[in-house]
Amino acid sequence: MTRSGILTIRTPEGIEFTLLLAGPVTRMLALAIDLAVIGAAGRILQSALAPLGFLGADTSGAVIAVAYFAVSLIYFALAEWIGRGQTIGKRLFRLRVVDAAGLRLEPSQVVVRNLMRFVDALPAFYLVGGAACVVNRYRQRLGDLAAGTVVVRVPGPSRPDLDQLLGNKYNSLSEQRHLAARLRQKVEPDVARIALESLLRRDELEPAARLKLFSELASAFRAMVVYPPEIVEQFSDEQYVRNVVEVLYRSSSDGGRASVPPVQIQAPGAQA
């Protein structure tokens, strides 16, 4: 569901989390930065292909045009995949491409949305894509519609009230510093937000749904990083998730710096 630029996703377990949708103007500003990067790369490429001039103006021009097309596609696709949905322009304007259902962004989605970019750019200045963003309630251009993605705004850094949520209990996962660092590296921000919001909303869940949710989260985290059995075997699934969230959001050096983007929490019972 969406309202006033907010996309609300509800998990099967009843957890709701919200994403702030990016508007056409901000997206165009980010695109301008990316096009400047591609333009700089294109000039370097044109200089590198200058020796092909002996083939004739038409042939060398065609080769340069195809090469520029390839550079553009590779830049957008590779940047969004490696940058977890962020190109240089999107990172500067705090935007991110995500799956419309809140799932992990797949390589096929990145390729499809960027292949469609050349349709969105028609007839000039992304008029087709811009018009689609204006009339679409999820602010999607044609590439987003084809790939099942949306572009969201990433909130500025702020720290959730970890002391109230997690307390100051001893966390043995944090003591294994190399494993904790690996956990921070492997857990994606969207997964971290879901885990945090699950802890915030745990009392709203039915007992069976609560057990299932934390069992799935704990299993996913255990598969990412394997801790010694003697450290984790005494934890329930919910305790394990709580300790993982503390590792992700709290720096061991300063005791309170957020390590991943914060959640946007919708008040219980609010209509979306």
C-alpha positions as CSV (number, residue, x, y, z in Angstrom):
1,M,0.0,0.0,0.0
2,T,1.1,3.6,-0.5
3,R,0.1,7.0,0.8
4,S,1.7,10.3,0.3
5,G,4.9,8.8,-1.1
6,I,5.1,6.0,1.5
7,L,5.1,2.4,0.5
8,T,4.0,0.0,3.3
9,I,4.9,-3.6,3.1
10,R,3.3,-6.3,5.3
11,T,5.1,-9.6,5.9
12,P,3.1,-12.9,6.2
13,E,3.8,-12.7,10.0
14,G,2.0,-9.4,10.3
15,I,5.0,-7.1,10.5
16,E,4.7,-3.8,8.7
17,F,7.6,-1.6,7.6
18,T,7.5,1.5,5.5
19,L,9.7,2.8,2.6
20,L,9.8,6.5,1.6
21,L,9.3,6.7,-2.2
22,A,11.7,8.9,-4.2
23,G,10.1,11.6,-6.3
24,P,10.8,12.3,-10.0
25,V,12.7,15.5,-9.3
26,T,15.2,13.9,-6.9
27,R,15.6,10.9,-9.3
28,M,16.4,13.3,-12.2
29,L,19.0,15.1,-10.1
30,A,20.6,11.7,-9.2
31,L,20.4,10.7,-12.9
32,A,22.2,13.9,-13.9
33,I,25.1,13.0,-11.7
34,D,25.2,9.5,-13.2
35,L,25.1,10.8,-16.7
36,A,28.0,13.2,-15.9
37,V,30.0,10.1,-14.8
38,I,29.1,8.2,-17.9
39,G,29.9,11.3,-20.1
40,A,33.4,11.4,-18.5
41,A,33.9,7.7,-19.2
42,G,32.5,8.2,-22.7
43,R,35.1,10.9,-23.5
44,I,37.9,8.5,-22.3
45,L,36.4,5.8,-24.4
46,Q,36.2,8.0,-27.5
47,S,39.9,8.9,-27.1
48,A,40.8,5.2,-26.8
49,L,38.8,4.4,-30.0
50,A,40.2,7.3,-32.0
51,P,42.6,5.1,-34.0
52,L,39.5,3.5,-35.6
53,G,39.0,6.7,-37.6
54,F,40.8,5.0,-40.5
55,L,37.6,2.8,-41.0
56,G,35.6,5.9,-42.0
57,A,33.5,8.4,-40.1
58,D,30.3,6.3,-40.3
59,T,31.9,3.0,-39.1
60,S,33.9,4.6,-36.3
61,G,30.9,6.6,-35.2
62,A,28.8,3.4,-35.0
63,V,31.4,1.6,-33.0
64,I,31.6,4.5,-30.6
65,A,27.8,4.7,-30.2
66,V,27.6,0.9,-29.5
67,A,30.5,1.2,-27.0
68,Y,28.8,4.2,-25.3
69,F,25.6,2.1,-25.0
70,A,27.5,-0.7,-23.5
71,V,29.3,1.5,-21.0
72,S,26.0,3.1,-19.9
73,L,24.3,-0.3,-19.4
74,I,27.3,-1.7,-17.6
75,Y,27.7,1.3,-15.3
76,F,24.1,1.4,-14.2
77,A,23.7,-2.3,-13.8
78,L,27.0,-2.9,-12.1
79,A,26.7,0.1,-9.8
80,E,23.2,-0.9,-8.7
81,W,24.2,-4.5,-8.1
82,I,27.5,-3.9,-6.3
83,G,26.1,-0.8,-4.5
84,R,23.0,-2.7,-3.4
85,G,20.7,-0.5,-5.4
86,Q,22.8,2.7,-5.4
87,T,24.7,4.3,-8.2
88,I,26.9,7.3,-7.5
89,G,24.1,9.7,-8.1
90,K,21.6,7.8,-6.0
91,R,24.1,7.5,-3.1
92,L,24.7,11.3,-3.2
93,F,20.9,12.0,-3.0
94,R,20.2,9.1,-0.6
95,L,18.2,7.0,-3.0
96,R,18.1,3.2,-3.4
97,V,16.5,0.7,-5.8
98,V,14.7,-2.1,-3.9
99,D,12.4,-4.9,-4.8
100,A,8.7,-3.7,-4.7
101,A,7.8,-6.5,-2.3
102,G,10.7,-5.8,0.1
103,L,12.7,-8.9,-1.1
104,R,16.3,-8.9,-2.0
105,L,17.2,-7.2,-5.3
106,E,18.0,-9.8,-7.9
107,P,20.5,-9.5,-10.7
108,S,17.8,-10.1,-13.3
109,Q,15.8,-7.1,-11.9
110,V,18.8,-4.9,-12.2
111,V,19.4,-5.9,-15.8
112,V,15.8,-5.6,-16.8
113,R,15.2,-2.1,-15.3
114,N,18.4,-0.8,-17.0
115,L,17.6,-2.3,-20.4
116,M,14.3,-0.5,-20.2
117,R,16.1,2.7,-19.4
118,F,16.5,3.4,-23.1
119,V,12.8,3.3,-23.5
120,D,12.2,5.5,-20.6
121,A,14.6,8.1,-22.1
122,L,12.4,8.5,-25.2
123,P,11.8,10.8,-26.9
124,A,14.3,13.0,-25.0
125,F,15.3,13.9,-21.4
126,Y,13.5,10.8,-20.0
127,L,10.1,12.2,-20.8
128,V,8.5,8.7,-21.0
129,G,10.0,7.6,-17.7
130,G,9.3,10.9,-16.0
131,A,5.6,10.8,-17.1
132,A,5.3,7.2,-15.8
133,C,6.7,8.3,-12.4
134,V,4.2,11.1,-12.2
135,V,1.1,9.0,-13.0
136,N,2.2,5.8,-11.2
137,R,1.2,5.6,-7.5
138,Y,4.5,3.9,-6.7
139,R,6.5,6.5,-8.6
140,Q,7.8,3.8,-11.0
141,R,9.2,4.4,-14.4
142,L,8.6,1.7,-17.1
143,G,11.9,-0.1,-16.1
144,D,10.7,-0.3,-12.5
145,L,7.3,-1.7,-13.6
146,A,9.0,-4.4,-15.8
147,A,11.5,-5.3,-13.1
148,G,9.2,-5.1,-10.1
149,T,11.3,-2.5,-8.3
150,V,10.8,0.9,-6.7
151,V,13.2,3.7,-5.8
152,V,13.1,4.8,-2.2
153,R,14.7,7.5,-0.1
154,V,17.2,6.3,2.5
155,P,16.7,8.2,5.8
156,G,19.6,10.1,7.3
157,P,21.5,8.4,10.1
158,S,19.8,8.3,13.4
159,R,20.1,5.9,16.3
160,P,17.1,3.9,17.5
161,D,16.7,3.7,21.3
162,L,18.8,0.6,21.7
163,D,19.2,1.0,25.4
164,Q,15.4,0.8,25.9
165,L,14.9,-2.0,23.3
166,L,18.0,-4.2,24.0
167,G,19.0,-3.1,27.5
168,N,22.6,-3.4,28.6
169,K,22.8,-7.2,28.8
170,Y,26.0,-9.0,28.1
171,N,26.2,-10.1,24.5
172,S,28.5,-12.9,23.7
173,L,28.2,-12.4,20.0
174,S,29.8,-9.0,20.2
175,E,32.9,-10.5,22.0
176,Q,33.7,-12.5,18.9
177,R,34.9,-9.4,17.0
178,H,35.9,-11.0,13.8
179,L,32.6,-12.8,13.5
180,A,30.6,-9.7,14.5
181,A,32.4,-7.8,11.8
182,R,31.6,-10.5,9.2
183,L,27.9,-10.4,10.3
184,R,27.8,-6.6,9.8
185,Q,29.3,-7.1,6.3
186,K,26.9,-9.9,5.3
187,V,23.5,-8.6,6.6
188,E,21.8,-6.3,4.2
189,P,20.2,-3.1,5.6
190,D,16.7,-4.1,4.7
191,V,17.1,-7.4,6.5
192,A,18.5,-5.6,9.5
193,R,15.5,-3.2,9.5
194,I,13.1,-6.1,9.4
195,A,14.8,-7.8,12.4
196,L,14.8,-4.6,14.4
197,E,11.2,-3.8,13.7
198,S,10.3,-7.4,14.5
199,L,11.7,-6.9,18.0
200,L,9.9,-3.6,18.3
201,R,6.5,-5.2,17.3
202,R,6.9,-8.6,18.9
203,D,4.2,-8.1,21.5
204,E,1.7,-7.4,18.7
205,L,2.2,-10.9,17.2
206,E,0.2,-14.0,17.9
207,P,2.4,-16.5,19.8
208,A,2.6,-19.0,16.9
209,A,3.5,-16.2,14.4
210,R,6.1,-14.8,16.8
211,L,7.8,-18.1,17.2
212,K,7.8,-18.7,13.4
213,L,9.1,-15.2,12.6
214,F,12.0,-15.3,15.0
215,S,12.8,-18.9,14.0
216,E,13.2,-17.9,10.3
217,L,15.2,-14.8,11.2
218,A,17.5,-16.7,13.5
219,S,18.0,-19.4,10.9
220,A,18.9,-16.8,8.3
221,F,21.5,-15.1,10.6
222,R,23.0,-18.4,11.7
223,A,23.5,-19.4,8.1
224,M,25.3,-16.2,7.3
225,V,27.9,-16.5,10.1
226,V,28.6,-19.6,12.1
227,Y,29.4,-18.9,15.8
228,P,30.9,-21.6,18.0
229,P,28.2,-23.9,19.4
230,E,29.2,-23.3,23.0
231,I,28.4,-19.6,22.6
232,V,25.0,-19.8,20.9
233,E,23.4,-23.1,22.0
234,Q,21.8,-21.6,25.1
235,F,20.0,-18.9,23.1
236,S,16.3,-19.0,22.1
237,D,15.6,-17.8,18.5
238,E,14.3,-14.5,19.8
239,Q,17.4,-14.0,22.0
240,Y,19.7,-14.8,19.1
241,V,17.9,-12.2,16.9
242,R,18.1,-9.6,19.7
243,N,21.9,-10.2,20.0
244,V,22.4,-10.0,16.3
245,V,20.4,-6.7,16.1
246,E,22.7,-5.3,18.8
247,V,25.7,-6.3,16.9
248,L,24.4,-4.7,13.7
249,Y,23.2,-1.4,15.2
250,R,25.6,-0.8,18.1
251,S,29.3,-0.3,17.6
252,S,31.4,-2.0,20.2
253,S,33.8,1.0,20.3
254,D,31.3,3.7,21.1
255,G,28.4,1.7,22.5
256,G,25.7,3.4,20.5
257,R,26.4,4.3,16.9
258,A,24.0,2.9,14.3
259,S,25.8,0.7,11.9
260,V,23.0,0.4,9.3
261,P,20.2,2.7,8.1
262,P,17.4,3.1,10.7
263,V,13.9,1.9,10.2
264,Q,10.9,4.0,9.5
265,I,8.3,2.8,12.0
266,Q,4.6,3.1,11.4
267,A,2.5,3.4,14.5
268,P,0.5,0.3,15.4
269,G,-3.0,0.4,13.9
270,A,-2.2,3.3,11.5
271,Q,-4.0,3.0,8.1
272,A,-1.8,2.8,5.0
